[in-house]
Amino acid sequence: MRDTAATSAQPAMIVMSIWCSSLSLSSRSLAIALVICVTLVYFSYSFNACLLASISRSLQQ
């Protein structure tokens, strides 16, 4: 599941990097934005996985 999450997040990263470079931001702010984006994507996928596991457990009971 994490492999599909990583591959689906790559086009968004490419679009974001193109968008940030078109704004001609400094490399430091670009790195900060990239780290924030990766962190948000990671937490959203882990939260969704936890939510799905909780739903499947409640359905099995």
N, CA, C and O atoms as a GROMACS GRO file, in nm:
protein
  244
    1MET      N    1   0.082  -0.120   0.000
    1MET     CA    2   0.000   0.000   0.000
    1MET      C    3   0.087   0.126   0.000
    1MET      O    4   0.052   0.226  -0.062
    2ARG      N    5   0.198   0.120   0.069
    2ARG     CA    6   0.285   0.238   0.072
    2ARG      C    7   0.350   0.263  -0.063
    2ARG      O    8   0.378   0.378  -0.098
    3ASP      N    9   0.375   0.156  -0.141
    3ASP     CA   10   0.434   0.176  -0.273
    3ASP      C   11   0.338   0.251  -0.365
    3ASP      O   12   0.381   0.341  -0.437
    4THR      N   13   0.211   0.215  -0.362
    4THR     CA   14   0.114   0.286  -0.446
    4THR      C   15   0.096   0.429  -0.398
    4THR      O   16   0.074   0.519  -0.479
    5ALA      N   17   0.105   0.451  -0.267
    5ALA     CA   18   0.092   0.586  -0.214
    5ALA      C   19   0.210   0.673  -0.260
    5ALA      O   20   0.192   0.790  -0.293
    6ALA      N   21   0.328   0.615  -0.262
    6ALA     CA   22   0.446   0.691  -0.304
    6ALA      C   23   0.439   0.724  -0.452
    6ALA      O   24   0.474   0.834  -0.492
    7THR      N   25   0.393   0.629  -0.533
    7THR     CA   26   0.387   0.655  -0.677
    7THR      C   27   0.277   0.753  -0.711
    7THR      O   28   0.292   0.831  -0.805
    8SER      N   29   0.166   0.752  -0.638
    8SER     CA   30   0.059   0.847  -0.668
    8SER      C   31   0.094   0.987  -0.619
    8SER      O   32   0.037   1.085  -0.669
    9ALA      N   33   0.185   0.999  -0.524
    9ALA     CA   34   0.223   1.130  -0.473
    9ALA      C   35   0.328   1.197  -0.561
    9ALA      O   36   0.346   1.319  -0.553
   10GLN      N   37   0.398   1.121  -0.644
   10GLN     CA   38   0.505   1.178  -0.724
   10GLN      C   39   0.458   1.284  -0.824
   10GLN      O   40   0.522   1.389  -0.834
   11PRO      N   41   0.348   1.264  -0.900
   11PRO     CA   42   0.306   1.371  -0.991
   11PRO      C   43   0.272   1.501  -0.918
   11PRO      O   44   0.300   1.609  -0.970
   12ALA      N   45   0.214   1.491  -0.799
   12ALA     CA   46   0.183   1.612  -0.722
   12ALA      C   47   0.312   1.683  -0.681
   12ALA      O   48   0.318   1.806  -0.679
   13MET      N   49   0.414   1.605  -0.647
   13MET     CA   50   0.543   1.664  -0.610
   13MET      C   51   0.605   1.736  -0.730
   13MET      O   52   0.659   1.846  -0.716
   14ILE      N   53   0.596   1.675  -0.848
   14ILE     CA   54   0.653   1.736  -0.968
   14ILE      C   55   0.580   1.866  -1.000
   14ILE      O   56   0.643   1.967  -1.032
   15VAL      N   57   0.447   1.863  -0.992
   15VAL     CA   58   0.368   1.984  -1.018
   15VAL      C   59   0.402   2.092  -0.917
   15VAL      O   60   0.414   2.209  -0.952
   16MET      N   61   0.417   2.052  -0.790
   16MET     CA   62   0.447   2.150  -0.686
   16MET      C   63   0.586   2.211  -0.707
   16MET      O   64   0.605   2.331  -0.687
   17SER      N   65   0.683   2.127  -0.747
   17SER     CA   66   0.818   2.180  -0.767
   17SER      C   67   0.822   2.274  -0.887
   17SER      O   68   0.892   2.375  -0.884
   18ILE      N   69   0.746   2.242  -0.993
   18ILE     CA   70   0.740   2.331  -1.109
   18ILE      C   71   0.674   2.463  -1.070
   18ILE      O   72   0.718   2.570  -1.110
   19TRP      N   73   0.567   2.454  -0.992
   19TRP     CA   74   0.494   2.573  -0.949
   19TRP      C   75   0.581   2.660  -0.860
   19TRP      O   76   0.581   2.783  -0.874
   20CYS      N   77   0.656   2.598  -0.769
   20CYS     CA   78   0.743   2.675  -0.680
   20CYS      C   79   0.858   2.738  -0.756
   20CYS      O   80   0.897   2.851  -0.727
   21SER      N   81   0.914   2.667  -0.855
   21SER     CA   82   1.025   2.723  -0.930
   21SER      C   83   0.977   2.836  -1.020
   21SER      O   84   1.054   2.928  -1.049
   22SER      N   85   0.852   2.831  -1.066
   22SER     CA   86   0.800   2.940  -1.148
   22SER      C   87   0.781   3.066  -1.064
   22SER      O   88   0.784   3.177  -1.117
   23LEU      N   89   0.760   3.050  -0.934
   23LEU     CA   90   0.751   3.165  -0.846
   23LEU      C   91   0.889   3.216  -0.807
   23LEU      O   92   0.901   3.318  -0.738
   24SER      N   93   0.992   3.146  -0.850
   24SER     CA   94   1.132   3.180  -0.822
   24SER      C   95   1.158   3.200  -0.674
   24SER      O   96   1.215   3.301  -0.632
   25LEU      N   97   1.116   3.103  -0.596
   25LEU     CA   98   1.144   3.105  -0.453
   25LEU      C   99   1.289   3.064  -0.429
   25LEU      O  100   1.353   3.004  -0.515
   26SER      N  101   1.337   3.096  -0.312
   26SER     CA  102   1.473   3.053  -0.279
   26SER      C  103   1.475   2.903  -0.255
   26SER      O  104   1.371   2.842  -0.229
   27SER      N  105   1.591   2.843  -0.263
   27SER     CA  106   1.602   2.698  -0.247
   27SER      C  107   1.567   2.656  -0.105
   27SER      O  108   1.519   2.545  -0.082
   28ARG      N  109   1.591   2.744  -0.009
   28ARG     CA  110   1.558   2.710   0.130
   28ARG      C  111   1.408   2.701   0.150
   28ARG      O  112   1.359   2.606   0.212
   29SER      N  113   1.334   2.798   0.100
   29SER     CA  114   1.188   2.793   0.116
   29SER      C  115   1.128   2.681   0.033
   29SER      O  116   1.025   2.624   0.071
   30LEU      N  117   1.189   2.649  -0.081
   30LEU     CA  118   1.143   2.536  -0.160
   30LEU      C  119   1.162   2.406  -0.083
   30LEU      O  120   1.074   2.319  -0.085
   31ALA      N  121   1.276   2.392  -0.016
   31ALA     CA  122   1.301   2.272   0.063
   31ALA      C  123   1.204   2.262   0.180
   31ALA      O  124   1.155   2.154   0.212
   32ILE      N  125   1.174   2.374   0.244
   32ILE     CA  126   1.079   2.375   0.355
   32ILE      C  127   0.940   2.335   0.306
   32ILE      O  128   0.871   2.256   0.371
   33ALA      N  129   0.898   2.390   0.192
   33ALA     CA  130   0.766   2.356   0.137
   33ALA      C  131   0.759   2.209   0.099
   33ALA      O  132   0.657   2.145   0.119
   34LEU      N  133   0.868   2.156   0.045
   34LEU     CA  134   0.871   2.016   0.006
   34LEU      C  135   0.863   1.925   0.128
   34LEU      O  136   0.791   1.824   0.126
   35VAL      N  137   0.935   1.959   0.235
   35VAL     CA  138   0.930   1.880   0.358
   35VAL      C  139   0.790   1.883   0.419
   35VAL      O  140   0.740   1.780   0.464
   36ILE      N  141   0.727   1.999   0.419
   36ILE     CA  142   0.592   2.010   0.473
   36ILE      C  143   0.495   1.927   0.390
   36ILE      O  144   0.408   1.860   0.446
   37CYS      N  145   0.509   1.932   0.258
   37CYS     CA  146   0.420   1.855   0.170
   37CYS      C  147   0.438   1.706   0.192
   37CYS      O  148   0.339   1.632   0.201
   38VAL      N  149   0.562   1.659   0.200
   38VAL     CA  150   0.588   1.517   0.223
   38VAL      C  151   0.532   1.474   0.358
   38VAL      O  152   0.474   1.366   0.370
   39THR      N  153   0.550   1.558   0.460
   39THR     CA  154   0.499   1.525   0.593
   39THR      C  155   0.347   1.515   0.594
   39THR      O  156   0.290   1.423   0.653
   40LEU      N  157   0.281   1.610   0.528
   40LEU     CA  158   0.134   1.607   0.522
   40LEU      C  159   0.084   1.485   0.446
   40LEU      O  160  -0.014   1.423   0.487
   41VAL      N  161   0.150   1.451   0.336
   41VAL     CA  162   0.109   1.332   0.258
   41VAL      C  163   0.128   1.207   0.342
   41VAL      O  164   0.042   1.119   0.342
   42TYR      N  165   0.241   1.197   0.413
   42TYR     CA  166   0.268   1.079   0.496
   42TYR      C  167   0.163   1.064   0.606
   42TYR      O  168   0.110   0.955   0.628
   43PHE      N  169   0.133   1.174   0.676
   43PHE     CA  170   0.036   1.166   0.784
   43PHE      C  171  -0.104   1.138   0.733
   43PHE      O  172  -0.181   1.067   0.798
   44SER      N  173  -0.139   1.192   0.616
   44SER     CA  174  -0.273   1.165   0.564
   44SER      C  175  -0.288   1.018   0.525
   44SER      O  176  -0.392   0.958   0.550
   45TYR      N  177  -0.184   0.960   0.463
   45TYR     CA  178  -0.192   0.819   0.427
   45TYR      C  179  -0.192   0.729   0.550
   45TYR      O  180  -0.264   0.630   0.553
   46SER      N  181  -0.111   0.762   0.650
   46SER     CA  182  -0.109   0.678   0.771
   46SER      C  183  -0.241   0.692   0.848
   46SER      O  184  -0.288   0.594   0.906
   47PHE      N  185  -0.300   0.811   0.848
   47PHE     CA  186  -0.430   0.828   0.914
   47PHE      C  187  -0.538   0.750   0.840
   47PHE      O  188  -0.624   0.688   0.904
   48ASN      N  189  -0.535   0.752   0.706
   48ASN     CA  190  -0.634   0.676   0.629
   48ASN      C  191  -0.617   0.527   0.653
   48ASN      O  192  -0.717   0.455   0.663
   49ALA      N  193  -0.494   0.479   0.662
   49ALA     CA  194  -0.471   0.336   0.687
   49ALA      C  195  -0.522   0.298   0.825
   49ALA      O  196  -0.583   0.192   0.842
   50CYS      N  197  -0.499   0.384   0.923
   50CYS     CA  198  -0.548   0.358   1.059
   50CYS      C  199  -0.700   0.360   1.062
   50CYS      O  200  -0.761   0.276   1.129
   51LEU      N  201  -0.760   0.453   0.991
   51LEU     CA  202  -0.906   0.462   0.987
   51LEU      C  203  -0.967   0.340   0.920
   51LEU      O  204  -1.067   0.287   0.967
   52LEU      N  205  -0.906   0.294   0.810
   52LEU     CA  206  -0.957   0.175   0.741
   52LEU      C  207  -0.943   0.051   0.829
   52LEU      O  208  -1.032  -0.034   0.830
   53ALA      N  209  -0.833   0.041   0.903
   53ALA     CA  210  -0.815  -0.074   0.992
   53ALA      C  211  -0.920  -0.072   1.103
   53ALA      O  212  -0.972  -0.176   1.142
   54SER      N  213  -0.949   0.046   1.155
   54SER     CA  214  -1.050   0.057   1.260
   54SER      C  215  -1.189   0.021   1.207
   54SER      O  216  -1.266  -0.046   1.275
   55ILE      N  217  -1.220   0.065   1.087
   55ILE     CA  218  -1.351   0.033   1.027
   55ILE      C  219  -1.363  -0.117   1.002
   55ILE      O  220  -1.467  -0.176   1.029
   56SER      N  221  -1.257  -0.177   0.950
   56SER     CA  222  -1.264  -0.321   0.921
   56SER      C  223  -1.275  -0.402   1.050
   56SER      O  224  -1.343  -0.505   1.053
   57ARG      N  225  -1.209  -0.356   1.158
   57ARG     CA  226  -1.222  -0.425   1.287
   57ARG      C  227  -1.365  -0.415   1.339
   57ARG      O  228  -1.419  -0.512   1.391
   58SER      N  229  -1.425  -0.298   1.327
   58SER     CA  230  -1.562  -0.282   1.378
   58SER      C  231  -1.662  -0.359   1.294
   58SER      O  232  -1.765  -0.403   1.346
   59LEU      N  233  -1.635  -0.376   1.165
   59LEU     CA  234  -1.726  -0.453   1.081
   59LEU      C  235  -1.716  -0.602   1.110
   59LEU      O  236  -1.814  -0.675   1.095
   60GLN      N  237  -1.599  -0.648   1.151
   60GLN     CA  238  -1.581  -0.791   1.179
   60GLN      C  239  -1.649  -0.831   1.309
   60GLN      O  240  -1.682  -0.948   1.327
   61GLN      N  241  -1.670  -0.738   1.399
   61GLN     CA  242  -1.729  -0.772   1.529
   61GLN      C  243  -1.878  -0.796   1.522
   61GLN      O  244  -1.940  -0.826   1.624
   0.00000   0.00000   0.00000
